[in-house]
């Protein structure tokens, strides 16, 4: 909990409006796991007039979300999933959340029963193969954690694009869409691309967005 309390001031109120573009249905019920203060879920609520729930690990932020959403729960999502209604949510979000969990595989499996027929899971997950990470590992021989970002101290799991897709598949989902997020436009990427003969295109993205349905 210590490192969750020393995050940047805007860590818990990111709107992540670009993730709205991943919604492929018209949700009437939505659940945002790791909702922070509820800023993103509010966008969903306003755009779709949806009943919107949230789960947030940090109690202080969950209390703020509770003032904006229809329901908000504080604490680990693993504790709340069993009590959620079955076959209920048209969309469930995990915006930069799965990498913080001890067992994201089981969480995805357990929450699948909470999806309404035709419901979707949308997740954004950091890409550990981002070229800056790979360069640090190769050239400085370092694996340095930070207060936020891909090398966040509170990340317990690390994923590549390939392993993200495999996780969803093994948890009983079919990935309908996988899109790169946070594409680097820095000229510093060019030397890396040249050194790797332009074979590491996935390393240009800081993360990936996944849209999945239950098999």
C-alpha positions, 0 to 999 in steps of 0.5 A: 500500500505504501507505494500506492500512496506516493503516486503522482497527483493525477495518477488516480484521475486519468480520464483515458478518453482514448480507450472509449474508442475500443468500445464495440458495443453500446453498454448499458451496464459497465464495471471499471476495475481499478477505477481510481476516482472514477474519472474514466467511468464517468466518461462512459456513464455520460456518453452511454447513459450507462449504469456504472460501477467501480472497484478501487484498491485505495479506499480514499480514491474509492470514496471519491468514485462512490460520489460519481458512480452508481456503485463503488467498492474499496479493496482488492478486486478479488474480494468483490468479484464473487459478490458481483451479479452474474451475467450483468455487465455489458463491458468490464474495464481493466485500464492498466490494472492486470499488471498490478495483480498477483494472479490476473489470470484467475481474475479474468477467469472469475470475472467472465461469468459477470459479463452479460451475453455479448459483453466485452472486456477491455484492458490496457496493459503496459508493454515490457518490450517498449524500446526504452525498456529493452535499451536499458536492459541491453545497454545499461544492464539495469531493471530500474523501477519507478514511481509510475509508468511501465516500470511502476514499483507496484507492477507485479506482472510484466507482459508482451503483446504475445503474452497478453493475448495468450493470457486472455485465450487461456482465461477463456476469451477470444481477442476481437481487437488488439491495438497499440497504445502510446506509440513513440514518435521520438527520433531515439527509436530510429537507432533502436529500429536500425540495430534490430533491423526493423523486426521489433515493431511492437517495441514502439508502443508503450502498451496495448489495448485489448477487446475480448469476448467470452468464448 
